[in-house]
Amino acid sequence: MEKPLAISMGEPAGIGPDLILQLYENRTKHDLPPFCLFGNADFCRRGPKGLA
């Protein structure tokens, strides 16, 4: 089993959170390993600006 990557969400006003959530949504398409996101849970529940 692959070890998961740990990713910080970075600056909430930046592009990082949107990119991370889009990558998570398409993780199987891009064959990404499992990862764990560290950041504000309420902010992440709102979803990427471009997809929400």
BELWORA-V915714 format. One record per residue. N is the residue number from 1. RES is the residue in one letter. OMEGA is omega as a letter, one per 30 degrees, with the letter a starting at -180 (999 if undefined). BURIAL is 1 if it has 24 or more other C-alpha atoms within 12 Angstrom, else 0. Layout:
N:RES:OMEGA:BURIAL
N:RES:OMEGA:BURIAL
This chain:
1:M:l:0
2:E:l:0
3:K:a:0
4:P:l:0
5:L:l:0
6:A:a:0
7:I:l:0
8:S:a:0
9:M:l:1
10:G:a:0
11:E:a:0
12:P:a:0
13:A:a:0
14:G:a:0
15:I:a:0
16:G:a:0
17:P:l:1
18:D:a:1
19:L:a:1
20:I:a:1
21:L:l:1
22:Q:l:0
23:L:l:1
24:Y:a:1
25:E:a:0
26:N:a:0
27:R:a:0
28:T:l:0
29:K:a:0
30:H:l:0
31:D:a:0
32:L:l:0
33:P:l:0
34:P:l:0
35:F:a:0
36:C:a:0
37:L:l:1
38:F:l:0
39:G:a:0
40:N:a:0
41:A:l:0
42:D:l:0
43:F:a:0
44:C:l:1
45:R:l:0
46:R:l:0
47:G:l:0
48:P:l:1
49:K:a:0
50:G:a:0
51:L:a:0
52:A:999:0
